[in-house]
Amino acid sequence: MENLMLSVNAVMPMFLVIAAGYLARYLGILSRADVPKFNKVAFRVFIPCLLFHNIYSSDLSQAIRPRLMLFAVLGVLFVFTCAILAVRRFEPIPDRKGVVAQGIFRSNFVIMGLPIAEALVGPENLGPVSVLIAVVVPLFNLLAVITLESFRGGKPKPGHMLLEIITNPFVAGSLLGILFLLLKIKLPYFISHAVQNLGSIGTPLQLFLLGAFFRFDGLKRYKKELTILTLVKLVITPAVMLSLAILLGFRGIEFVALIGIFASPTAVNSFTMAQQMEAGDAELAGDIVMSTSAFCIPTFFLWIWLFKSIGIF
């Protein structure tokens, strides 16, 4: 019962905030067209502040964990490779190949992984998760550009990809936090507290906006494709990768961070990137985000309950 309640308490706040966003749009308080504007603010201001503060306020010796970083990078590359091979073999429509592959390997680590980690281990222990974001987010972006460009017949531009990584606010916020930690730079209390307050807005706002952006009609259009992809993304991938993590001895906060990477739904930015690059079926990309985001609530609950019950964290 204790493990059951922990799982409920970790997942239900996320669900209720997403539901509040959906209700706000339904009542006309917020339109779907407003979501990108607010999302941009969260992406460029609030979440970077959150990542910076999580790292800045943590213990350097505890925050940077090379073994965890190595497993995360190799794990993402493994899932990426499997996704590419699968779409080449099983997806007959060229316009969907890149979108489906991206939908499998690219996770909503920041928006979904952070609140889950905070609920399970507390905000004071999020340093390793935030440092991991500085490693995994650029990798996701790099692989997404390569995937979409390749399947539309283009050639990825190294300079453009490097610029995308350097200018990513999530990466900038995390690296700045690491820099301040390494140089032992101490901010005045009023600045540190202001950054903390700004960061505290980020996660709930992004979850709220995800709910406001959600719609059910797209789930009917690609029913078969979304069923298979959601199963792969939320059940098969975490089952394989998290089982491997257990065998390799990852526990506690490290394992919780890996749940955020491998059990999270498809990243919201995957839809935006497919749309802006005109690299495939952008409607399907959006519906993949919707489908995996909708079903991640019960799967998160089940994974947390299972792993907590067997004493992994």
Contacts in CASP RR format, 6 or more apart in sequence:
PFRMAT RR
TARGET T0000
AUTHOR 0000-0000-0000
METHOD contacts of the structure
MODEL  1
MENLMLSVNAVMPMFLVIAAGYLARYLGILSRADVPKFNKVAFRVFIPCL
LFHNIYSSDLSQAIRPRLMLFAVLGVLFVFTCAILAVRRFEPIPDRKGVV
AQGIFRSNFVIMGLPIAEALVGPENLGPVSVLIAVVVPLFNLLAVITLES
FRGGKPKPGHMLLEIITNPFVAGSLLGILFLLLKIKLPYFISHAVQNLGS
IGTPLQLFLLGAFFRFDGLKRYKKELTILTLVKLVITPAVMLSLAILLGF
RGIEFVALIGIFASPTAVNSFTMAQQMEAGDAELAGDIVMSTSAFCIPTF
FLWIWLFKSIGIF
3 305 0 8 1.000
3 308 0 8 1.000
3 309 0 8 1.000
4 305 0 8 1.000
6 120 0 8 1.000
6 304 0 8 1.000
6 305 0 8 1.000
6 308 0 8 1.000
7 301 0 8 1.000
7 302 0 8 1.000
7 304 0 8 1.000
7 305 0 8 1.000
7 308 0 8 1.000
8 301 0 8 1.000
9 119 0 8 1.000
10 116 0 8 1.000
10 119 0 8 1.000
10 120 0 8 1.000
10 300 0 8 1.000
10 301 0 8 1.000
10 304 0 8 1.000
11 116 0 8 1.000
11 119 0 8 1.000
11 297 0 8 1.000
11 300 0 8 1.000
11 301 0 8 1.000
11 304 0 8 1.000
13 115 0 8 1.000
13 119 0 8 1.000
14 112 0 8 1.000
14 115 0 8 1.000
14 116 0 8 1.000
14 207 0 8 1.000
14 297 0 8 1.000
14 300 0 8 1.000
15 297 0 8 1.000
17 204 0 8 1.000
17 207 0 8 1.000
17 208 0 8 1.000
18 207 0 8 1.000
18 208 0 8 1.000
18 210 0 8 1.000
18 211 0 8 1.000
18 214 0 8 1.000
18 293 0 8 1.000
18 297 0 8 1.000
19 211 0 8 1.000
20 208 0 8 1.000
20 211 0 8 1.000
21 30 0 8 1.000
21 208 0 8 1.000
21 209 0 8 1.000
21 210 0 8 1.000
21 211 0 8 1.000
21 212 0 8 1.000
22 211 0 8 1.000
22 212 0 8 1.000
22 214 0 8 1.000
24 30 0 8 1.000
24 208 0 8 1.000
24 212 0 8 1.000
25 31 0 8 1.000
25 32 0 8 1.000
25 211 0 8 1.000
25 212 0 8 1.000
25 213 0 8 1.000
30 212 0 8 1.000
32 212 0 8 1.000
32 213 0 8 1.000
32 215 0 8 1.000
34 212 0 8 1.000
35 209 0 8 1.000
35 212 0 8 1.000
35 213 0 8 1.000
36 272 0 8 1.000
38 205 0 8 1.000
38 209 0 8 1.000
39 206 0 8 1.000
39 209 0 8 1.000
39 268 0 8 1.000
42 201 0 8 1.000
42 202 0 8 1.000
42 205 0 8 1.000
42 206 0 8 1.000
42 209 0 8 1.000
43 169 0 8 1.000
43 170 0 8 1.000
44 169 0 8 1.000
45 169 0 8 1.000
45 198 0 8 1.000
46 198 0 8 1.000
46 199 0 8 1.000
46 201 0 8 1.000
46 202 0 8 1.000
46 205 0 8 1.000
47 110 0 8 1.000
47 169 0 8 1.000
47 170 0 8 1.000
47 199 0 8 1.000
47 202 0 8 1.000
47 203 0 8 1.000
47 206 0 8 1.000
48 169 0 8 1.000
48 170 0 8 1.000
48 172 0 8 1.000
48 173 0 8 1.000
49 173 0 8 1.000
49 195 0 8 1.000
49 196 0 8 1.000
49 198 0 8 1.000
49 199 0 8 1.000
49 202 0 8 1.000
50 114 0 8 1.000
50 130 0 8 1.000
50 198 0 8 1.000
50 199 0 8 1.000
50 200 0 8 1.000
50 202 0 8 1.000
50 203 0 8 1.000
51 110 0 8 1.000
51 130 0 8 1.000
51 133 0 8 1.000
51 134 0 8 1.000
51 170 0 8 1.000
51 173 0 8 1.000
51 174 0 8 1.000
51 177 0 8 1.000
52 173 0 8 1.000
52 174 0 8 1.000
52 176 0 8 1.000
52 177 0 8 1.000
52 180 0 8 1.000
52 195 0 8 1.000
53 192 0 8 1.000
53 195 0 8 1.000
53 196 0 8 1.000
53 199 0 8 1.000
54 123 0 8 1.000
54 126 0 8 1.000
54 127 0 8 1.000
54 129 0 8 1.000
54 130 0 8 1.000
55 63 0 8 1.000
55 127 0 8 1.000
55 130 0 8 1.000
55 131 0 8 1.000
55 174 0 8 1.000
55 177 0 8 1.000
55 178 0 8 1.000
55 180 0 8 1.000
55 181 0 8 1.000
56 177 0 8 1.000
56 180 0 8 1.000
56 181 0 8 1.000
56 187 0 8 1.000
56 192 0 8 1.000
56 195 0 8 1.000
57 124 0 8 1.000
57 192 0 8 1.000
57 196 0 8 1.000
58 124 0 8 1.000
58 125 0 8 1.000
58 126 0 8 1.000
58 127 0 8 1.000
58 128 0 8 1.000
58 130 0 8 1.000
58 181 0 8 1.000
60 181 0 8 1.000
60 182 0 8 1.000
62 127 0 8 1.000
62 128 0 8 1.000
63 127 0 8 1.000
63 128 0 8 1.000
63 130 0 8 1.000
63 131 0 8 1.000
63 178 0 8 1.000
63 181 0 8 1.000
64 128 0 8 1.000
64 131 0 8 1.000
64 178 0 8 1.000
65 128 0 8 1.000
65 131 0 8 1.000
65 254 0 8 1.000
68 128 0 8 1.000
68 132 0 8 1.000
68 250 0 8 1.000
68 254 0 8 1.000
68 257 0 8 1.000
68 258 0 8 1.000
69 131 0 8 1.000
69 132 0 8 1.000
69 135 0 8 1.000
71 245 0 8 1.000
71 248 0 8 1.000
71 250 0 8 1.000
71 258 0 8 1.000
72 132 0 8 1.000
72 135 0 8 1.000
72 136 0 8 1.000
72 257 0 8 1.000
72 258 0 8 1.000
72 261 0 8 1.000
73 135 0 8 1.000
73 136 0 8 1.000
73 139 0 8 1.000
75 241 0 8 1.000
75 262 0 8 1.000
76 105 0 8 1.000
76 136 0 8 1.000
76 139 0 8 1.000
76 140 0 8 1.000
76 143 0 8 1.000
76 261 0 8 1.000
77 139 0 8 1.000
77 143 0 8 1.000
78 241 0 8 1.000
79 104 0 8 1.000
79 105 0 8 1.000
79 237 0 8 1.000
79 241 0 8 1.000
79 262 0 8 1.000
80 101 0 8 1.000
80 105 0 8 1.000
80 143 0 8 1.000
80 147 0 8 1.000
82 104 0 8 1.000
83 100 0 8 1.000
83 101 0 8 1.000
83 102 0 8 1.000
83 103 0 8 1.000
83 104 0 8 1.000
83 105 0 8 1.000
84 101 0 8 1.000
84 147 0 8 1.000
86 101 0 8 1.000
86 104 0 8 1.000
87 96 0 8 1.000
87 97 0 8 1.000
87 98 0 8 1.000
87 100 0 8 1.000
87 101 0 8 1.000
87 151 0 8 1.000
88 97 0 8 1.000
91 97 0 8 1.000
91 100 0 8 1.000
93 281 0 8 1.000
94 151 0 8 1.000
95 280 0 8 1.000
95 281 0 8 1.000
96 225 0 8 1.000
96 280 0 8 1.000
96 281 0 8 1.000
96 284 0 8 1.000
97 151 0 8 1.000
98 147 0 8 1.000
98 148 0 8 1.000
98 150 0 8 1.000
98 151 0 8 1.000
98 152 0 8 1.000
98 274 0 8 1.000
98 279 0 8 1.000
98 280 0 8 1.000
99 148 0 8 1.000
99 270 0 8 1.000
99 274 0 8 1.000
99 279 0 8 1.000
99 280 0 8 1.000
99 281 0 8 1.000
99 282 0 8 1.000
99 284 0 8 1.000
99 285 0 8 1.000
99 288 0 8 1.000
100 225 0 8 1.000
100 229 0 8 1.000
100 284 0 8 1.000
100 288 0 8 1.000
101 147 0 8 1.000
101 151 0 8 1.000
102 144 0 8 1.000
102 147 0 8 1.000
102 148 0 8 1.000
102 266 0 8 1.000
102 270 0 8 1.000
102 273 0 8 1.000
102 274 0 8 1.000
102 285 0 8 1.000
103 229 0 8 1.000
103 233 0 8 1.000
103 266 0 8 1.000
103 270 0 8 1.000
103 285 0 8 1.000
103 288 0 8 1.000
103 292 0 8 1.000
104 229 0 8 1.000
104 232 0 8 1.000
104 233 0 8 1.000
104 237 0 8 1.000
104 266 0 8 1.000
105 140 0 8 1.000
105 143 0 8 1.000
106 140 0 8 1.000
106 143 0 8 1.000
106 144 0 8 1.000
106 266 0 8 1.000
106 267 0 8 1.000
106 269 0 8 1.000
106 270 0 8 1.000
107 140 0 8 1.000
107 260 0 8 1.000
107 261 0 8 1.000
107 262 0 8 1.000
107 264 0 8 1.000
107 265 0 8 1.000
107 266 0 8 1.000
107 267 0 8 1.000
108 264 0 8 1.000
108 265 0 8 1.000
108 266 0 8 1.000
108 267 0 8 1.000
108 268 0 8 1.000
108 289 0 8 1.000
108 293 0 8 1.000
109 133 0 8 1.000
109 136 0 8 1.000
109 137 0 8 1.000
109 140 0 8 1.000
109 260 0 8 1.000
109 261 0 8 1.000
109 264 0 8 1.000
109 267 0 8 1.000
110 133 0 8 1.000
110 137 0 8 1.000
110 170 0 8 1.000
110 206 0 8 1.000
111 203 0 8 1.000
111 206 0 8 1.000
111 207 0 8 1.000
111 210 0 8 1.000
111 267 0 8 1.000
111 268 0 8 1.000
112 260 0 8 1.000
112 264 0 8 1.000
112 265 0 8 1.000
112 296 0 8 1.000
112 300 0 8 1.000
113 129 0 8 1.000
113 259 0 8 1.000
113 260 0 8 1.000
113 261 0 8 1.000
113 264 0 8 1.000
114 126 0 8 1.000
114 129 0 8 1.000
114 130 0 8 1.000
114 133 0 8 1.000
114 203 0 8 1.000
115 203 0 8 1.000
115 207 0 8 1.000
116 256 0 8 1.000
116 259 0 8 1.000
116 260 0 8 1.000
116 300 0 8 1.000
116 304 0 8 1.000
117 126 0 8 1.000
117 129 0 8 1.000
117 253 0 8 1.000
117 256 0 8 1.000
117 257 0 8 1.000
117 259 0 8 1.000
117 260 0 8 1.000
118 126 0 8 1.000
118 203 0 8 1.000
120 256 0 8 1.000
120 304 0 8 1.000
120 313 0 8 1.000
121 252 0 8 1.000
121 253 0 8 1.000
121 256 0 8 1.000
121 313 0 8 1.000
125 253 0 8 1.000
128 253 0 8 1.000
128 254 0 8 1.000
128 257 0 8 1.000
129 253 0 8 1.000
129 256 0 8 1.000
129 257 0 8 1.000
130 174 0 8 1.000
131 174 0 8 1.000
131 178 0 8 1.000
132 257 0 8 1.000
132 261 0 8 1.000
133 170 0 8 1.000
133 174 0 8 1.000
134 170 0 8 1.000
134 171 0 8 1.000
134 173 0 8 1.000
134 174 0 8 1.000
134 175 0 8 1.000
134 178 0 8 1.000
136 261 0 8 1.000
137 168 0 8 1.000
137 170 0 8 1.000
137 171 0 8 1.000
137 174 0 8 1.000
138 165 0 8 1.000
138 168 0 8 1.000
138 171 0 8 1.000
140 267 0 8 1.000
141 161 0 8 1.000
141 164 0 8 1.000
141 165 0 8 1.000
141 168 0 8 1.000
142 161 0 8 1.000
142 164 0 8 1.000
142 165 0 8 1.000
144 269 0 8 1.000
144 270 0 8 1.000
144 273 0 8 1.000
145 156 0 8 1.000
145 160 0 8 1.000
145 161 0 8 1.000
145 164 0 8 1.000
145 273 0 8 1.000
145 277 0 8 1.000
146 156 0 8 1.000
146 161 0 8 1.000
148 273 0 8 1.000
148 274 0 8 1.000
148 277 0 8 1.000
148 279 0 8 1.000
148 280 0 8 1.000
149 155 0 8 1.000
149 156 0 8 1.000
149 277 0 8 1.000
149 279 0 8 1.000
150 156 0 8 1.000
151 279 0 8 1.000
151 280 0 8 1.000
152 277 0 8 1.000
152 278 0 8 1.000
152 279 0 8 1.000
152 280 0 8 1.000
165 171 0 8 1.000
166 172 0 8 1.000
179 185 0 8 1.000
180 187 0 8 1.000
187 195 0 8 1.000
210 268 0 8 1.000
210 293 0 8 1.000
213 268 0 8 1.000
214 290 0 8 1.000
214 293 0 8 1.000
214 294 0 8 1.000
215 290 0 8 1.000
216 290 0 8 1.000
218 283 0 8 1.000
218 287 0 8 1.000
218 290 0 8 1.000
219 226 0 8 1.000
219 287 0 8 1.000
219 290 0 8 1.000
219 291 0 8 1.000
219 294 0 8 1.000
221 283 0 8 1.000
221 287 0 8 1.000
222 284 0 8 1.000
222 287 0 8 1.000
225 284 0 8 1.000
226 287 0 8 1.000
226 288 0 8 1.000
226 291 0 8 1.000
229 288 0 8 1.000
229 291 0 8 1.000
229 292 0 8 1.000
230 291 0 8 1.000
230 292 0 8 1.000
230 295 0 8 1.000
233 265 0 8 1.000
233 266 0 8 1.000
233 292 0 8 1.000
234 263 0 8 1.000
234 265 0 8 1.000
234 292 0 8 1.000
234 295 0 8 1.000
234 296 0 8 1.000
234 299 0 8 1.000
235 299 0 8 1.000
237 262 0 8 1.000
237 263 0 8 1.000
238 259 0 8 1.000
238 262 0 8 1.000
238 263 0 8 1.000
238 299 0 8 1.000
238 303 0 8 1.000
241 258 0 8 1.000
241 261 0 8 1.000
241 262 0 8 1.000
242 255 0 8 1.000
242 258 0 8 1.000
242 259 0 8 1.000
242 262 0 8 1.000
242 263 0 8 1.000
242 303 0 8 1.000
242 307 0 8 1.000
245 255 0 8 1.000
245 258 0 8 1.000
246 255 0 8 1.000
246 312 0 8 1.000
250 258 0 8 1.000
251 312 0 8 1.000
251 313 0 8 1.000
252 312 0 8 1.000
252 313 0 8 1.000
253 313 0 8 1.000
255 307 0 8 1.000
255 312 0 8 1.000
255 313 0 8 1.000
256 313 0 8 1.000
259 300 0 8 1.000
259 303 0 8 1.000
259 304 0 8 1.000
259 307 0 8 1.000
263 296 0 8 1.000
263 299 0 8 1.000
263 300 0 8 1.000
263 303 0 8 1.000
264 296 0 8 1.000
265 289 0 8 1.000
265 292 0 8 1.000
265 293 0 8 1.000
265 295 0 8 1.000
265 296 0 8 1.000
266 288 0 8 1.000
266 289 0 8 1.000
266 292 0 8 1.000
266 293 0 8 1.000
267 289 0 8 1.000
268 289 0 8 1.000
270 285 0 8 1.000
270 286 0 8 1.000
270 288 0 8 1.000
270 289 0 8 1.000
271 282 0 8 1.000
271 285 0 8 1.000
271 286 0 8 1.000
271 288 0 8 1.000
271 289 0 8 1.000
273 279 0 8 1.000
274 280 0 8 1.000
274 281 0 8 1.000
274 282 0 8 1.000
274 285 0 8 1.000
274 286 0 8 1.000
275 282 0 8 1.000
275 285 0 8 1.000
307 313 0 8 1.000
END
